[in-house]
Amino acid sequence: MIMACFFIRVFLKSTLNTTLQYSSVIIPVILQYSMLRICLSLNVLLD
């Protein structure tokens, strides 16, 4: 269990470093995708 937690922490840390490098690209894309999904959901609800 402790080894699993340690592995997860190391994995998260390396993932976080990579994510920070790509965040300037990824975050706007995710935000736009989320907004698009929300707009589509609202359109369906309003219809």
Backbone torsions as a table, in degrees:
resi	resn	phi	psi	omega
1	MET	NA	-47.0	179.2
2	ILE	-62.7	-40.5	178.6
3	MET	-63.1	-39.9	179.1
4	ALA	-62.5	-44.2	179.2
5	CYS	-62.0	-43.2	179.5
6	PHE	-62.4	-44.9	-179.9
7	PHE	-61.8	-43.7	-180.0
8	ILE	-62.6	-41.7	179.9
9	ARG	-63.4	-44.2	178.5
10	VAL	-62.7	-43.5	-179.7
11	PHE	-62.1	-45.2	180.0
12	LEU	-63.7	-38.9	-178.8
13	LYS	-65.4	-44.8	179.2
14	SER	-67.6	-38.2	177.8
15	THR	-63.9	-40.9	-179.9
16	LEU	-62.5	-43.5	178.7
17	ASN	-60.3	-44.7	178.7
18	THR	-64.7	-42.8	-178.9
19	THR	-62.1	-40.7	179.0
20	LEU	-61.9	-36.1	179.2
21	GLN	-67.0	-38.2	-176.4
22	TYR	-96.1	-4.0	-172.4
23	SER	-60.1	-32.4	-178.8
24	SER	-64.5	-22.4	177.4
25	VAL	-97.6	-44.8	-172.0
26	ILE	-69.5	-46.2	-173.5
27	ILE	-59.5	-48.1	177.6
28	PRO	-59.5	-37.9	179.4
29	VAL	-63.7	-45.6	179.4
30	ILE	-62.8	-42.6	179.9
31	LEU	-62.3	-45.2	179.7
32	GLN	-63.6	-41.8	179.1
33	TYR	-62.7	-43.2	179.3
34	SER	-62.9	-44.8	179.4
35	MET	-61.4	-41.7	179.2
36	LEU	-61.8	-45.3	178.5
37	ARG	-61.2	-43.3	-179.5
38	ILE	-63.6	-44.2	179.5
39	CYS	-61.8	-43.3	179.1
40	LEU	-63.3	-41.8	179.1
41	SER	-62.4	-43.0	179.6
42	LEU	-64.2	-40.3	178.7
43	ASN	-61.5	-42.3	179.0
44	VAL	-64.2	-43.5	-179.4
45	LEU	-65.0	-40.8	-176.8
46	LEU	-71.5	-31.2	177.1
47	ASP	-70.3	NA	NA
